[in-house]
Amino acid sequence: MAASGAVFTAFLTLSKIQSADYDPGFLAFWRTAVALLITLPVIFRYGLGIMRVQQPGMVFLRSVFGTMGFILSFYAVSDAVGLPLSEFNAISFSRAMFITVIAALFLRETVGWHRWGATLAGFVGVLVMTHPQTGVSLGTGLALGAAFCMAGAIALVKSLSRLHRPMTLLIWANLLSSILLLPLAIWKWPAVAPSLLDWSMIGLMGLCGALGQYLYIRGMSIGDASFLSPIDYLRLPMAAMVDWLLFHLLPGPWTWVGTAIIISATFYITYREHRLSGRAATPPL
């Protein structure tokens, strides 16, 4: 999980640097295209049977959510918008709150008052961080939109994983996202062809995005969720250090206060649900 945070921070850093010369839509396409190329050996090994799905509409909707999350994320941290990486990461933690709302309203899951209370506290943290009384910035709005879209994708994955293998969902996610983003990439294709160095940086960016996703899934699959989830918060100081060293930016004090509220609420949800699932799995004496 710590390695995932470091690689994900590198991915965002490369995205922000490359956005000075290339449109975020162009970069978002190559993020998914590189990930798709990485999964090709899996398809060759197991055959097209690994791509068989039972809920194609839900799989497509998951890809739409994920694709929109990618686009909004790239534009939020782009050089033109200028949202600091640390602030983007802080806002991204609010996706746990959005997942609760989506699970209750659309997936018909039972949500108790503990989760609703923590969700409300998390949204208060978002309000403190974004201080809407002074006007929500474009970068903040894009980051919130990205968090909501990623929450939708995660909620659908939780539902789809009951009938599909994780690798099947990963392959379809990258394939459909590449198809959905291709028209935008063609429209925003640079007038001057990227240099070999730029292609190398774009490829490295895509590799970091795919590797960060794999490390996160791998960490969650072999570790205790209640212990690992707080480690994901290491992304915040990592991103703050990059902001300070490379971009000479640091988030203001209200950002840190709002982040503390969001992290506390998210940790409470994660820890309590882990305890409840452990209690349910314990056989009676």
C-alpha positions as a Markdown table, in Angstrom:
| # | Residue | x | y | z |
|---|---|---|---|---|
| 1 | Met | 0.0 | 0.0 | 0.0 |
| 2 | Ala | 2.9 | 2.4 | 0.8 |
| 3 | Ala | 4.5 | 1.5 | -2.6 |
| 4 | Ser | 1.1 | 2.2 | -4.3 |
| 5 | Gly | 1.0 | 5.6 | -2.7 |
| 6 | Ala | 4.5 | 6.4 | -3.9 |
| 7 | Val | 3.9 | 5.2 | -7.5 |
| 8 | Phe | 0.5 | 7.0 | -7.6 |
| 9 | Thr | 2.2 | 10.2 | -6.5 |
| 10 | Ala | 4.8 | 9.8 | -9.3 |
| 11 | Phe | 1.9 | 9.2 | -11.7 |
| 12 | Leu | 0.2 | 12.5 | -10.7 |
| 13 | Thr | 3.6 | 14.4 | -10.8 |
| 14 | Leu | 4.3 | 13.1 | -14.4 |
| 15 | Ser | 0.8 | 14.0 | -15.4 |
| 16 | Lys | 1.1 | 17.5 | -14.1 |
| 17 | Ile | 4.5 | 18.0 | -15.7 |
| 18 | Gln | 3.4 | 16.7 | -19.1 |
| 19 | Ser | 0.2 | 18.8 | -19.0 |
| 20 | Ala | 2.3 | 21.9 | -19.6 |
| 21 | Asp | 2.8 | 20.7 | -23.2 |
| 22 | Tyr | 0.0 | 18.2 | -23.9 |
| 23 | Asp | -3.8 | 18.3 | -23.3 |
| 24 | Pro | -5.0 | 16.2 | -20.3 |
| 25 | Gly | -7.4 | 14.4 | -22.6 |
| 26 | Phe | -4.5 | 13.2 | -24.7 |
| 27 | Leu | -2.6 | 12.1 | -21.6 |
| 28 | Ala | -5.7 | 10.3 | -20.1 |
| 29 | Phe | -6.0 | 8.2 | -23.2 |
| 30 | Trp | -2.4 | 7.1 | -23.0 |
| 31 | Arg | -2.8 | 6.3 | -19.3 |
| 32 | Thr | -5.5 | 3.7 | -20.2 |
| 33 | Ala | -3.8 | 2.6 | -23.4 |
| 34 | Val | -0.6 | 1.7 | -21.7 |
| 35 | Ala | -2.5 | -0.2 | -19.0 |
| 36 | Leu | -4.3 | -2.1 | -21.7 |
| 37 | Leu | -1.0 | -3.1 | -23.4 |
| 38 | Ile | 0.2 | -4.4 | -20.0 |
| 39 | Thr | -2.8 | -6.7 | -19.7 |
| 40 | Leu | -2.5 | -8.1 | -23.2 |
| 41 | Pro | -0.2 | -11.0 | -22.1 |
| 42 | Val | -2.9 | -12.1 | -19.7 |
| 43 | Ile | -5.4 | -12.3 | -22.5 |
| 44 | Phe | -2.9 | -14.3 | -24.7 |
| 45 | Arg | -2.2 | -16.7 | -21.8 |
| 46 | Tyr | -5.8 | -17.4 | -20.7 |
| 47 | Gly | -7.6 | -16.7 | -24.0 |
| 48 | Leu | -10.6 | -14.6 | -24.8 |
| 49 | Gly | -12.6 | -16.6 | -22.2 |
| 50 | Ile | -11.2 | -14.3 | -19.5 |
| 51 | Met | -13.1 | -11.4 | -21.1 |
| 52 | Arg | -16.6 | -13.1 | -20.8 |
| 53 | Val | -19.0 | -11.0 | -18.7 |
| 54 | Gln | -22.5 | -11.6 | -17.4 |
| 55 | Gln | -23.6 | -8.0 | -16.9 |
| 56 | Pro | -22.3 | -6.1 | -19.9 |
| 57 | Gly | -24.4 | -3.0 | -19.2 |
| 58 | Met | -23.0 | -2.7 | -15.7 |
| 59 | Val | -19.5 | -3.3 | -16.9 |
| 60 | Phe | -19.9 | -0.5 | -19.5 |
| 61 | Leu | -21.4 | 1.9 | -16.9 |
| 62 | Arg | -18.4 | 1.1 | -14.6 |
| 63 | Ser | -16.0 | 2.1 | -17.4 |
| 64 | Val | -18.0 | 5.3 | -18.0 |
| 65 | Phe | -17.6 | 6.3 | -14.4 |
| 66 | Gly | -13.9 | 5.4 | -14.4 |
| 67 | Thr | -13.2 | 7.2 | -17.7 |
| 68 | Met | -14.9 | 10.4 | -16.4 |
| 69 | Gly | -12.9 | 10.1 | -13.2 |
| 70 | Phe | -9.6 | 9.8 | -15.2 |
| 71 | Ile | -10.5 | 12.9 | -17.4 |
| 72 | Leu | -11.5 | 15.1 | -14.4 |
| 73 | Ser | -8.4 | 14.0 | -12.5 |
| 74 | Phe | -6.0 | 14.9 | -15.3 |
| 75 | Tyr | -7.7 | 18.3 | -15.8 |
| 76 | Ala | -7.7 | 19.0 | -12.1 |
| 77 | Val | -4.0 | 18.6 | -11.6 |
| 78 | Ser | -3.1 | 20.0 | -15.0 |
| 79 | Asp | -0.7 | 22.9 | -15.4 |
| 80 | Ala | -3.5 | 25.1 | -16.7 |
| 81 | Val | -5.8 | 24.5 | -13.7 |
| 82 | Gly | -3.0 | 24.4 | -11.1 |
| 83 | Leu | -4.6 | 22.4 | -8.2 |
| 84 | Pro | -1.8 | 21.3 | -5.9 |
| 85 | Leu | -1.3 | 17.5 | -5.8 |
| 86 | Ser | -1.7 | 17.4 | -2.1 |
| 87 | Glu | -5.0 | 19.2 | -2.2 |
| 88 | Phe | -6.2 | 16.9 | -5.0 |
| 89 | Asn | -5.2 | 13.8 | -2.9 |
| 90 | Ala | -7.0 | 15.2 | 0.1 |
| 91 | Ile | -10.2 | 15.7 | -1.8 |
| 92 | Ser | -9.9 | 12.3 | -3.3 |
| 93 | Phe | -10.3 | 10.7 | 0.1 |
| 94 | Ser | -13.9 | 11.9 | 0.1 |
| 95 | Arg | -14.8 | 9.1 | -2.3 |
| 96 | Ala | -15.5 | 6.9 | 0.7 |
| 97 | Met | -18.3 | 9.3 | 1.6 |
| 98 | Phe | -19.7 | 9.2 | -2.0 |
| 99 | Ile | -19.5 | 5.4 | -2.0 |
| 100 | Thr | -21.8 | 5.3 | 1.1 |
| 101 | Val | -24.4 | 7.5 | -0.7 |
| 102 | Ile | -24.2 | 5.6 | -4.0 |
| 103 | Ala | -24.5 | 2.2 | -2.1 |
| 104 | Ala | -27.6 | 3.4 | -0.3 |
| 105 | Leu | -29.4 | 5.1 | -3.2 |
| 106 | Phe | -28.5 | 3.0 | -6.2 |
| 107 | Leu | -27.3 | -0.4 | -4.9 |
| 108 | Arg | -30.0 | -0.6 | -2.2 |
| 109 | Glu | -27.5 | -1.5 | 0.5 |
| 110 | Thr | -28.5 | -1.0 | 4.1 |
| 111 | Val | -26.6 | 1.9 | 5.6 |
| 112 | Gly | -26.8 | 2.5 | 9.4 |
| 113 | Trp | -26.7 | 5.8 | 11.2 |
| 114 | His | -22.9 | 5.3 | 12.0 |
| 115 | Arg | -22.0 | 5.4 | 8.3 |
| 116 | Trp | -24.4 | 8.2 | 7.6 |
| 117 | Gly | -22.9 | 10.2 | 10.6 |
| 118 | Ala | -19.4 | 9.6 | 9.4 |
| 119 | Thr | -20.4 | 10.5 | 5.8 |
| 120 | Leu | -21.9 | 13.8 | 7.0 |
| 121 | Ala | -18.7 | 14.5 | 9.0 |
| 122 | Gly | -16.7 | 13.8 | 5.8 |
| 123 | Phe | -18.7 | 16.3 | 3.8 |
| 124 | Val | -18.2 | 18.9 | 6.5 |
| 125 | Gly | -14.5 | 18.3 | 6.0 |
| 126 | Val | -14.9 | 18.9 | 2.3 |
| 127 | Leu | -16.7 | 22.1 | 3.0 |
| 128 | Val | -14.0 | 23.2 | 5.4 |
| 129 | Met | -11.3 | 22.4 | 2.9 |
| 130 | Thr | -13.0 | 24.1 | -0.1 |
| 131 | His | -14.4 | 27.0 | 1.9 |
| 132 | Pro | -17.3 | 27.6 | -0.6 |
| 133 | Gln | -18.1 | 31.0 | 1.0 |
| 134 | Thr | -15.2 | 32.4 | -1.0 |
| 135 | Gly | -16.1 | 30.4 | -4.1 |
| 136 | Val | -15.2 | 26.9 | -5.1 |
| 137 | Ser | -12.2 | 26.9 | -7.5 |
| 138 | Leu | -12.3 | 25.1 | -10.8 |
| 139 | Gly | -9.6 | 22.7 | -9.6 |
| 140 | Thr | -11.6 | 21.9 | -6.5 |
| 141 | Gly | -14.8 | 21.3 | -8.5 |
| 142 | Leu | -13.0 | 19.0 | -10.9 |
| 143 | Ala | -11.4 | 17.0 | -8.0 |
| 144 | Leu | -14.8 | 16.6 | -6.3 |
| 145 | Gly | -16.2 | 15.4 | -9.6 |
| 146 | Ala | -13.3 | 12.9 | -10.0 |
| 147 | Ala | -13.9 | 11.6 | -6.5 |
| 148 | Phe | -17.6 | 11.1 | -7.2 |
| 149 | Cys | -16.9 | 9.3 | -10.5 |
| 150 | Met | -14.3 | 7.1 | -8.9 |
| 151 | Ala | -16.7 | 6.3 | -6.1 |
| 152 | Gly | -19.2 | 5.2 | -8.6 |
| 153 | Ala | -16.7 | 3.0 | -10.3 |
| 154 | Ile | -15.6 | 1.4 | -7.0 |
| 155 | Ala | -19.2 | 0.8 | -5.9 |
| 156 | Leu | -20.0 | -0.9 | -9.3 |
| 157 | Val | -16.8 | -3.0 | -9.0 |
| 158 | Lys | -17.9 | -4.2 | -5.5 |
| 159 | Ser | -21.2 | -5.3 | -7.1 |
| 160 | Leu | -19.7 | -6.8 | -10.3 |
| 161 | Ser | -16.9 | -8.7 | -8.4 |
| 162 | Arg | -19.6 | -11.1 | -7.1 |
| 163 | Leu | -19.9 | -12.6 | -10.6 |
| 164 | His | -16.6 | -11.6 | -12.3 |
| 165 | Arg | -12.9 | -12.0 | -11.7 |
| 166 | Pro | -10.9 | -8.9 | -10.9 |
| 167 | Met | -8.6 | -9.3 | -13.9 |
| 168 | Thr | -11.7 | -9.5 | -16.2 |
| 169 | Leu | -13.0 | -6.2 | -14.8 |
| 170 | Leu | -9.5 | -4.7 | -15.1 |
| 171 | Ile | -9.2 | -5.7 | -18.8 |
| 172 | Trp | -12.6 | -4.4 | -19.7 |
| 173 | Ala | -12.1 | -1.2 | -17.8 |
| 174 | Asn | -8.9 | -0.3 | -19.7 |
| 175 | Leu | -10.3 | -1.5 | -23.0 |
| 176 | Leu | -13.5 | 0.5 | -22.8 |
| 177 | Ser | -11.8 | 3.5 | -21.3 |
| 178 | Ser | -9.3 | 3.5 | -24.2 |
| 179 | Ile | -12.1 | 3.4 | -26.7 |
| 180 | Leu | -14.1 | 6.1 | -25.0 |
| 181 | Leu | -11.0 | 8.4 | -24.7 |
| 182 | Leu | -9.7 | 7.8 | -28.3 |
| 183 | Pro | -11.9 | 10.5 | -29.9 |
| 184 | Leu | -10.8 | 13.1 | -27.3 |
| 185 | Ala | -7.1 | 12.0 | -27.8 |
| 186 | Ile | -7.5 | 12.5 | -31.6 |
| 187 | Trp | -9.2 | 15.8 | -31.1 |
| 188 | Lys | -6.5 | 17.0 | -28.7 |
| 189 | Trp | -3.6 | 15.4 | -30.6 |
| 190 | Pro | -0.6 | 17.8 | -30.5 |
| 191 | Ala | 0.2 | 19.7 | -33.6 |
| 192 | Val | 3.9 | 18.9 | -33.1 |
| 193 | Ala | 4.7 | 15.2 | -32.6 |
| 194 | Pro | 6.0 | 14.4 | -29.1 |
| 195 | Ser | 9.8 | 13.8 | -29.0 |
| 196 | Leu | 11.2 | 10.5 | -28.0 |
| 197 | Leu | 11.8 | 11.8 | -24.5 |
| 198 | Asp | 8.2 | 13.0 | -24.2 |
| 199 | Trp | 6.9 | 9.6 | -25.4 |
| 200 | Ser | 9.1 | 8.0 | -22.8 |
| 201 | Met | 7.7 | 10.2 | -20.1 |
| 202 | Ile | 4.1 | 9.5 | -21.3 |
| 203 | Gly | 4.8 | 5.8 | -21.3 |
| 204 | Leu | 6.3 | 6.0 | -17.8 |
| 205 | Met | 3.3 | 8.0 | -16.6 |
| 206 | Gly | 1.0 | 5.2 | -17.9 |
| 207 | Leu | 3.1 | 2.5 | -16.4 |
| 208 | Cys | 3.0 | 4.3 | -13.0 |
| 209 | Gly | -0.8 | 4.5 | -13.2 |
| 210 | Ala | -1.2 | 0.8 | -14.0 |
| 211 | Leu | 1.4 | -0.2 | -11.4 |
| 212 | Gly | -0.1 | 1.9 | -8.7 |
| 213 | Gln | -3.5 | 0.4 | -9.4 |
| 214 | Tyr | -2.1 | -3.2 | -9.2 |
| 215 | Leu | -0.2 | -2.5 | -6.0 |
| 216 | Tyr | -3.3 | -1.1 | -4.4 |
| 217 | Ile | -5.4 | -4.1 | -5.4 |
| 218 | Arg | -2.6 | -6.5 | -4.3 |
| 219 | Gly | -2.2 | -4.9 | -1.0 |
| 220 | Met | -5.9 | -5.0 | -0.2 |
| 221 | Ser | -6.1 | -8.6 | -1.3 |
| 222 | Ile | -3.4 | -9.9 | 1.1 |
| 223 | Gly | -3.7 | -7.5 | 4.1 |
| 224 | Asp | -6.2 | -6.3 | 6.7 |
| 225 | Ala | -8.3 | -3.5 | 5.2 |
| 226 | Ser | -8.6 | -1.6 | 8.6 |
| 227 | Phe | -4.8 | -1.5 | 8.9 |
| 228 | Leu | -4.0 | -0.8 | 5.2 |
| 229 | Ser | -6.6 | 1.9 | 4.5 |
| 230 | Pro | -4.9 | 4.5 | 6.8 |
| 231 | Ile | -1.6 | 3.7 | 5.1 |
| 232 | Asp | -3.2 | 5.1 | 1.9 |
| 233 | Tyr | -3.2 | 8.5 | 3.6 |
| 234 | Leu | 0.6 | 8.5 | 3.1 |
| 235 | Arg | -0.2 | 9.9 | -0.3 |
| 236 | Leu | -0.9 | 13.2 | 1.2 |
| 237 | Pro | 2.5 | 14.0 | 2.8 |
| 238 | Met | 4.1 | 12.5 | -0.3 |
| 239 | Ala | 2.2 | 14.8 | -2.6 |
| 240 | Ala | 2.8 | 17.8 | -0.3 |
| 241 | Met | 6.6 | 17.1 | -0.5 |
| 242 | Val | 6.4 | 17.1 | -4.3 |
| 243 | Asp | 4.4 | 20.3 | -4.3 |
| 244 | Trp | 7.0 | 22.0 | -2.1 |
| 245 | Leu | 10.1 | 20.7 | -3.9 |
| 246 | Leu | 9.0 | 20.9 | -7.6 |
| 247 | Phe | 6.1 | 23.4 | -7.7 |
| 248 | His | 6.8 | 25.5 | -4.7 |
| 249 | Leu | 3.2 | 25.1 | -3.5 |
| 250 | Leu | 1.8 | 24.2 | -0.1 |
| 251 | Pro | -1.9 | 23.9 | 0.9 |
| 252 | Gly | -3.3 | 26.4 | 3.3 |
| 253 | Pro | -4.3 | 25.6 | 7.0 |
| 254 | Trp | -8.0 | 25.1 | 6.2 |
| 255 | Thr | -7.0 | 22.4 | 3.7 |
| 256 | Trp | -5.2 | 20.5 | 6.5 |
| 257 | Val | -8.1 | 20.9 | 8.9 |
| 258 | Gly | -10.6 | 19.6 | 6.3 |
| 259 | Thr | -8.3 | 16.8 | 5.4 |
| 260 | Ala | -8.1 | 15.7 | 9.1 |
| 261 | Ile | -11.9 | 15.6 | 9.3 |
| 262 | Ile | -12.2 | 13.6 | 6.1 |
| 263 | Ile | -9.5 | 11.1 | 7.1 |
| 264 | Ser | -11.0 | 10.6 | 10.6 |
| 265 | Ala | -14.5 | 9.9 | 9.1 |
| 266 | Thr | -13.1 | 7.6 | 6.5 |
| 267 | Phe | -11.0 | 5.7 | 9.0 |
| 268 | Tyr | -14.0 | 5.3 | 11.3 |
| 269 | Ile | -16.1 | 3.8 | 8.5 |
| 270 | Thr | -13.3 | 1.4 | 7.5 |
| 271 | Tyr | -12.5 | 0.3 | 11.0 |
| 272 | Arg | -16.1 | -0.1 | 12.1 |
| 273 | Glu | -17.1 | -2.1 | 9.0 |
| 274 | His | -14.1 | -4.3 | 9.4 |
| 275 | Arg | -15.1 | -5.1 | 13.0 |
| 276 | Leu | -18.7 | -5.8 | 11.9 |
| 277 | Ser | -17.5 | -8.2 | 9.1 |
| 278 | Gly | -15.1 | -9.9 | 11.5 |
| 279 | Arg | -17.9 | -10.4 | 14.1 |
| 280 | Ala | -20.2 | -11.8 | 11.4 |
| 281 | Ala | -17.6 | -14.2 | 10.3 |
| 282 | Thr | -17.0 | -15.5 | 13.8 |
| 283 | Pro | -18.9 | -18.8 | 14.3 |
| 284 | Pro | -21.1 | -19.1 | 17.5 |
| 285 | Leu | -19.8 | -21.1 | 20.4 |
